[in-house]
Amino acid sequence: MRVEHTSSNYKIFRFLFSFALLVTFSIFAGTAGLTSTAQIIAAFILFIYTAISFLTIFIGRVTVFDTLLDITFITAFIFTDFDRLKYFSLLYLFPLFFTGFTFNARYAFMVALTAVMEYFLLFFFYREYTQTGYLNLFLNTVAFLLITTAGVKLKQQIEKQQKYIRKLEDEKRESEVYKKLYRISAELAHEIRNPLASIKAAADLLAEGNPNPRLVKMIKEESARLNKLLSDFLLLSRPKESEKVNLNVGDITHRLKELYQKDREISVNIDGSPVLYISEKGFESALSNVIKNAVEWSREKVQINVYSSNNKLFIEVEDDGPGIPEENRDRIFDPFFTTNSSGTGLGLAIAKRVVMENGGNIFVEESPLGGAKFILTFPLENKDESTGGRRRD
């Protein structure tokens, strides 16, 4: 239950209601020719109440003192002319219900008892100790307590439902985590089984006395593939703790450009000399995987843009490849998800983990070049040597 939102609505409703009541009462009093001192005082009280109601819209959240103030104003308004205004006792029900719905039950019933005592004082002052007066007082007391109880019960019911909904949501999230874990385990086993089968087949042929160099090459390649797969998986599941340094982003970006620029045109546009306080190995691994993905899917060109805005560093990596279908954009960062037959499906998952652990974000959208555009964001919290950071250019 959003208490702040409910409180804001209550304040706005209170102002609108008090303003409408002031206008209505003024028109009625003028039409009926009610110009007694009591009516003038009642109109003045309504005016003060409307002004205060307007001002409280801009002041914090509602407290118990707000509802006590409401009840006191209602009592004062009725007090000016009890005979004509006693039916306005219905106005007590609104703050009492709100109090029961918003605050602790103990405070709610304290406010209700305050309303009962104030209404009793009205009877005492006007000497309404007749049978009808006692009945009126009794019925209003019952109404005050019942409406407060209704507010308390409704609040408890909503809190109970919200607790149950949160429990269902937690169970759903836990279920999703287990489903993802089971899927990753199955995919990891599948990825390991393929190279192991190749290695076993080659070893069996070698054991039969067939010293074919291709078999030795197969064992080496599949062993290297298996080793890379397990290394990437370990990096994803348990990244190494590395010392953070003030890293020159431009140097790393240009180094990776030279690494992947073979038969692709990779252009780099860096605004200024951005420095990021981050683990060098983690940052290079994340950016390398994103650039490698762009190079593998590009036709001819990859564009890298680096700039800062609003105390954040933005790195955009886009290509002119076929792009990523809409239905796959929510899955490309999942471990082992890949549409590339030669990939492990861990690169982008590792990149996301590194970025998220450093307080950033990574997402993908369409590129003006025609392919995919990956956007990495990092918070800029540059540290110098006086604060324990180390410069690494």
C-alpha positions as CSV (number, residue, x, y, z in Angstrom):
1,M,0.0,0.0,0.0
2,R,1.5,3.3,-1.1
3,V,1.0,5.5,2.0
4,E,2.6,8.6,0.4
5,H,0.2,8.3,-2.6
6,T,-2.8,7.8,-0.3
7,S,-1.8,10.8,1.9
8,S,-1.4,13.0,-1.2
9,N,-4.9,12.1,-2.4
10,Y,-6.3,12.7,1.0
11,K,-4.9,16.2,1.2
12,I,-6.1,17.1,-2.3
13,F,-9.6,15.6,-1.5
14,R,-9.7,17.5,1.8
15,F,-9.0,20.8,0.1
16,L,-11.5,20.3,-2.7
17,F,-14.2,19.2,-0.2
18,S,-13.5,22.1,2.2
19,F,-13.6,24.6,-0.7
20,A,-16.8,23.1,-2.0
21,L,-18.3,23.2,1.5
22,L,-17.2,26.8,2.0
23,V,-18.8,27.9,-1.3
24,T,-22.0,26.0,-0.7
25,F,-22.4,27.3,2.9
26,S,-21.7,30.9,1.8
27,I,-24.3,30.6,-1.0
28,F,-26.9,29.0,1.3
29,A,-26.3,31.5,4.1
30,G,-26.6,34.4,1.6
31,T,-29.8,33.0,0.0
32,A,-31.4,32.2,3.4
33,G,-30.4,35.5,4.8
34,L,-28.4,34.0,7.6
35,T,-26.2,36.8,8.8
36,S,-26.0,36.0,12.5
37,T,-22.8,36.1,14.4
38,A,-22.8,32.3,14.5
39,Q,-23.1,32.0,10.7
40,I,-20.3,34.5,10.2
41,I,-18.0,32.6,12.6
42,A,-18.9,29.3,10.9
43,A,-18.0,30.8,7.5
44,F,-14.8,32.2,8.9
45,I,-13.9,28.8,10.3
46,L,-14.5,27.1,7.0
47,F,-12.4,29.7,5.3
48,I,-9.5,29.1,7.7
49,Y,-9.9,25.4,7.3
50,T,-9.9,25.6,3.5
51,A,-6.7,27.8,3.5
52,I,-4.9,25.4,5.9
53,S,-6.1,22.4,3.7
54,F,-4.6,24.1,0.7
55,L,-1.2,24.8,2.4
56,T,-0.9,21.2,3.7
57,I,-0.9,19.9,0.2
58,F,2.7,21.1,-0.1
59,I,3.8,19.9,3.4
60,G,5.1,16.4,3.8
61,R,2.9,13.3,4.5
62,V,-0.3,13.2,6.6
63,T,0.2,12.5,10.3
64,V,-2.3,11.7,13.1
65,F,-2.2,15.4,14.0
66,D,-3.7,16.2,10.6
67,T,-6.8,14.1,11.3
68,L,-7.0,15.5,14.8
69,L,-7.0,18.9,13.2
70,D,-9.7,17.9,10.8
71,I,-11.9,16.7,13.7
72,T,-11.3,19.8,15.7
73,F,-12.3,22.0,12.8
74,I,-15.5,20.0,12.2
75,T,-16.3,20.4,15.9
76,A,-15.7,24.1,15.9
77,F,-17.8,24.5,12.7
78,I,-20.8,22.6,14.3
79,F,-20.3,24.4,17.6
80,T,-21.2,27.8,16.0
81,D,-24.8,26.8,15.4
82,F,-25.5,23.3,16.7
83,D,-29.2,23.3,16.0
84,R,-28.7,23.9,12.3
85,L,-25.3,22.3,11.8
86,K,-25.4,19.1,13.9
87,Y,-26.1,17.0,10.9
88,F,-22.7,17.9,9.6
89,S,-21.4,15.4,12.2
90,L,-21.3,13.0,9.1
91,L,-18.1,14.9,8.2
92,Y,-16.4,13.1,11.1
93,L,-16.6,9.9,9.2
94,F,-14.1,10.9,6.5
95,P,-11.0,11.6,8.7
96,L,-11.9,8.7,11.0
97,F,-12.0,6.2,8.1
98,F,-8.8,7.6,6.7
99,T,-7.1,7.4,10.1
100,G,-8.1,3.7,10.5
101,F,-7.0,3.0,6.9
102,T,-3.6,4.7,7.2
103,F,-2.3,4.6,10.8
104,N,-1.7,2.1,13.5
105,A,-5.0,0.7,15.1
106,R,-4.1,2.2,18.5
107,Y,-3.7,5.7,17.0
108,A,-6.9,5.3,14.9
109,F,-9.0,4.5,17.9
110,M,-7.4,7.3,20.0
111,V,-8.6,9.7,17.2
112,A,-12.0,8.1,17.2
113,L,-12.4,8.6,21.0
114,T,-11.2,12.2,20.6
115,A,-14.1,12.7,18.1
116,V,-16.5,11.1,20.5
117,M,-15.4,13.3,23.4
118,E,-15.5,16.5,21.3
119,Y,-19.0,15.6,20.1
120,F,-20.1,14.9,23.7
121,L,-18.8,18.3,24.7
122,L,-21.1,19.8,22.1
123,F,-24.1,18.2,23.8
124,F,-22.9,19.2,27.2
125,F,-22.5,22.9,26.1
126,Y,-26.0,23.0,24.4
127,R,-27.6,21.0,27.3
128,E,-29.1,18.5,24.9
129,Y,-29.7,15.9,27.6
130,T,-33.0,14.7,26.3
131,Q,-34.0,11.2,25.1
132,T,-33.4,12.3,21.5
133,G,-30.1,13.9,22.4
134,Y,-28.8,10.7,24.1
135,L,-29.9,8.6,21.1
136,N,-28.1,11.0,18.8
137,L,-25.0,10.8,20.8
138,F,-25.1,7.0,21.1
139,L,-25.7,6.5,17.3
140,N,-22.9,8.9,16.4
141,T,-20.5,7.2,18.9
142,V,-21.3,3.8,17.3
143,A,-20.9,5.3,13.8
144,F,-17.5,6.8,14.7
145,L,-16.2,3.5,16.1
146,L,-17.6,1.4,13.3
147,I,-16.1,3.6,10.5
148,T,-12.7,3.6,12.3
149,T,-12.9,-0.2,12.6
150,A,-13.8,-0.5,8.9
151,G,-10.7,1.5,8.0
152,V,-8.5,-0.6,10.2
153,K,-9.9,-3.9,8.9
154,L,-9.6,-2.7,5.3
155,K,-5.9,-1.7,5.9
156,Q,-5.2,-5.1,7.5
157,Q,-6.9,-6.9,4.6
158,I,-4.9,-5.0,2.0
159,E,-1.6,-5.6,3.9
160,K,-2.4,-9.3,4.1
161,Q,-3.1,-9.4,0.4
162,Q,0.0,-7.5,-0.5
163,K,2.1,-9.8,1.7
164,Y,0.6,-12.8,-0.1
165,I,1.3,-11.2,-3.5
166,R,4.9,-10.4,-2.5
167,K,5.2,-14.0,-1.4
168,L,3.9,-15.3,-4.7
169,E,6.3,-12.9,-6.6
170,D,9.3,-14.1,-4.5
171,E,8.3,-17.7,-5.2
172,K,8.0,-16.9,-8.9
173,R,11.4,-15.2,-9.0
174,E,12.9,-18.1,-7.1
175,S,11.3,-20.5,-9.6
176,E,12.7,-18.5,-12.5
177,V,16.2,-18.6,-10.9
178,Y,16.0,-22.4,-10.6
179,K,14.7,-22.8,-14.1
180,K,17.5,-20.7,-15.5
181,L,20.0,-22.7,-13.4
182,Y,18.7,-26.0,-14.7
183,R,18.8,-24.7,-18.3
184,I,22.4,-23.4,-17.9
185,S,23.5,-26.7,-16.3
186,A,21.9,-28.6,-19.2
187,E,23.5,-26.4,-21.8
188,L,26.9,-26.5,-20.1
189,A,26.7,-30.3,-20.1
190,H,25.8,-30.3,-23.8
191,E,28.6,-27.9,-24.6
192,I,31.1,-30.1,-22.7
193,R,29.9,-33.3,-24.1
194,N,30.5,-32.4,-27.8
195,P,34.3,-31.7,-27.5
196,L,34.7,-34.7,-25.1
197,A,33.0,-37.0,-27.7
198,S,35.4,-35.7,-30.3
199,I,38.4,-36.2,-28.0
200,K,37.3,-39.7,-27.1
201,A,36.8,-40.7,-30.8
202,A,40.2,-39.4,-31.7
203,A,41.9,-41.1,-28.8
204,D,40.2,-44.4,-29.7
205,L,41.5,-44.2,-33.3
206,L,45.0,-43.4,-32.0
207,A,44.8,-46.4,-29.7
208,E,44.0,-48.6,-32.6
209,G,47.3,-47.7,-34.2
210,N,46.1,-45.0,-36.5
211,P,48.7,-42.1,-36.0
212,N,46.8,-39.6,-38.2
213,P,48.0,-36.0,-37.6
214,R,44.4,-34.8,-38.0
215,L,43.4,-36.8,-35.0
216,V,46.1,-35.1,-32.9
217,K,45.1,-31.8,-34.2
218,M,41.5,-32.5,-33.3
219,I,42.4,-33.4,-29.7
220,K,44.3,-30.2,-29.3
221,E,41.6,-28.0,-30.8
222,E,38.8,-29.6,-28.9
223,S,40.8,-29.5,-25.7
224,A,41.5,-25.8,-26.2
225,R,37.8,-25.2,-26.9
226,L,36.8,-27.1,-23.8
227,N,39.4,-25.1,-21.7
228,K,38.0,-21.8,-23.1
229,L,34.5,-22.8,-22.4
230,L,35.2,-23.7,-18.8
231,S,37.4,-20.6,-18.3
232,D,34.6,-18.3,-19.6
233,F,32.0,-20.1,-17.4
234,L,34.2,-19.7,-14.3
235,L,34.6,-16.0,-15.1
236,L,30.8,-15.7,-15.5
237,S,29.9,-17.6,-12.3
238,R,32.8,-16.4,-10.1
239,P,34.6,-13.3,-11.5
240,K,38.1,-12.8,-10.1
241,E,38.5,-9.9,-7.7
242,S,40.8,-7.4,-9.3
243,E,42.2,-4.1,-8.1
244,K,40.4,-1.0,-9.5
245,V,42.4,1.6,-11.2
246,N,41.8,4.9,-13.1
247,L,41.7,3.4,-16.5
248,N,42.2,5.3,-19.8
249,V,39.2,4.1,-21.8
250,G,40.7,5.4,-25.1
251,D,43.8,3.3,-24.8
252,I,41.8,0.1,-24.2
253,T,39.4,0.9,-27.0
254,H,42.2,1.5,-29.5
255,R,44.0,-1.6,-28.4
256,L,40.9,-3.8,-29.0
257,K,40.4,-2.1,-32.3
258,E,43.9,-3.2,-33.4
259,L,43.2,-6.7,-32.1
260,Y,39.9,-7.2,-34.1
261,Q,40.5,-5.0,-37.1
262,K,41.4,-7.6,-39.8
263,D,39.0,-7.8,-42.7
264,R,36.6,-5.3,-41.0
265,E,36.6,-1.5,-40.9
266,I,36.5,-0.5,-37.3
267,S,36.2,3.3,-36.6
268,V,36.6,4.8,-33.2
269,N,35.3,8.1,-32.1
270,I,36.2,9.2,-28.6
271,D,35.1,12.5,-27.0
272,G,37.8,13.8,-24.8
273,S,40.0,11.5,-22.7
274,P,37.6,9.6,-20.5
275,V,39.0,7.9,-17.4
276,L,37.0,5.1,-15.6
277,Y,37.7,3.8,-12.1
278,I,37.4,0.0,-12.7
279,S,39.2,-3.3,-12.9
280,E,41.3,-3.3,-16.0
281,K,40.8,-7.0,-16.7
282,G,37.1,-6.9,-16.1
283,F,36.5,-3.8,-18.3
284,E,38.7,-5.1,-21.1
285,S,36.9,-8.5,-21.0
286,A,33.5,-6.8,-21.2
287,L,34.3,-4.4,-24.0
288,S,36.3,-7.1,-25.9
289,N,33.3,-9.5,-25.9
290,V,31.0,-6.8,-27.2
291,I,33.4,-5.7,-30.0
292,K,34.1,-9.3,-30.9
293,N,30.4,-9.9,-31.2
294,A,29.9,-6.9,-33.5
295,V,32.9,-7.9,-35.7
296,E,31.6,-11.5,-36.1
297,W,28.1,-10.3,-37.2
298,S,29.2,-7.2,-39.2
299,R,29.4,-7.2,-43.0
300,E,32.0,-4.5,-43.5
301,K,31.9,-1.9,-40.7
302,V,31.9,-1.5,-37.0
303,Q,31.6,1.9,-35.3
304,I,32.6,2.6,-31.7
305,N,31.6,5.8,-30.0
306,V,32.8,6.8,-26.5
307,Y,31.5,9.9,-24.7
308,S,30.3,11.1,-21.3
309,S,27.1,12.8,-20.2
310,N,25.4,13.5,-16.9
311,N,28.3,11.9,-15.0
312,K,28.1,8.7,-16.9
313,L,30.3,7.2,-19.5
314,F,28.7,5.8,-22.6
315,I,30.3,3.3,-25.0
316,E,28.3,2.5,-28.2
317,V,29.4,-0.4,-30.3
318,E,27.4,-0.8,-33.6
319,D,27.7,-2.8,-36.7
320,D,26.2,-3.1,-40.2
321,G,25.2,-6.7,-39.8
322,P,21.7,-8.3,-40.0
323,G,20.8,-7.0,-36.5
324,I,19.1,-8.9,-33.7
325,P,15.4,-10.0,-34.0
326,E,13.1,-8.4,-31.5
327,E,12.3,-11.7,-29.9
328,N,15.9,-12.4,-29.1
329,R,16.9,-9.0,-27.5
330,D,15.8,-10.1,-24.0
331,R,17.8,-13.4,-24.3
332,I,21.1,-12.4,-25.9
333,F,22.6,-11.7,-22.4
334,D,21.6,-15.1,-21.1
335,P,24.4,-17.6,-20.7
336,F,24.8,-20.1,-23.6
337,F,22.3,-18.3,-25.8
338,T,23.8,-17.9,-29.2
339,T,22.9,-18.1,-32.9
340,N,26.5,-18.4,-33.9
341,S,27.6,-22.0,-34.4
342,S,31.2,-21.3,-33.4
343,G,30.4,-19.3,-30.2
344,T,29.9,-20.4,-26.6
345,G,27.1,-18.0,-25.8
346,L,29.0,-16.7,-22.8
347,G,30.7,-13.5,-24.1
348,L,27.7,-11.1,-23.8
349,A,26.7,-12.7,-20.5
350,I,30.2,-12.0,-19.1
351,A,30.0,-8.4,-20.5
352,K,26.7,-7.8,-18.7
353,R,27.9,-9.2,-15.4
354,V,31.0,-6.9,-15.5
355,V,29.0,-3.9,-16.4
356,M,26.2,-4.5,-13.8
357,E,28.7,-5.2,-11.0
358,N,30.3,-1.8,-11.7
359,G,27.0,0.0,-11.3
360,G,26.4,0.4,-15.0
361,N,24.0,-1.0,-17.6
362,I,24.0,-2.6,-21.0
363,F,21.3,-2.8,-23.6
364,V,20.8,-3.2,-27.3
365,E,18.9,-1.4,-30.0
366,E,18.8,-1.0,-33.7
367,S,21.8,0.8,-35.3
368,P,21.6,3.4,-38.0
369,L,24.2,1.2,-39.8
370,G,21.5,-1.5,-40.2
371,G,22.7,-3.9,-37.5
372,A,22.8,-4.0,-33.7
373,K,23.9,-1.2,-31.4
374,F,25.1,-2.2,-28.0
375,I,25.2,0.6,-25.4
376,L,27.3,0.3,-22.2
377,T,27.0,2.8,-19.5
378,F,29.3,3.3,-16.4
379,P,29.0,5.8,-13.6
380,L,32.0,8.1,-13.5
381,E,33.6,8.0,-10.1
382,N,37.2,9.0,-10.9
383,K,39.6,8.6,-8.1
384,D,43.2,9.9,-7.8
385,E,46.1,8.6,-5.9
386,S,45.2,10.6,-2.8
387,T,42.1,8.6,-2.4
388,G,43.7,5.2,-3.0
389,G,43.1,4.9,-6.7
390,R,46.0,4.1,-9.1
391,R,46.4,5.7,-12.5
392,R,46.7,3.2,-15.4
393,D,47.3,4.8,-18.8
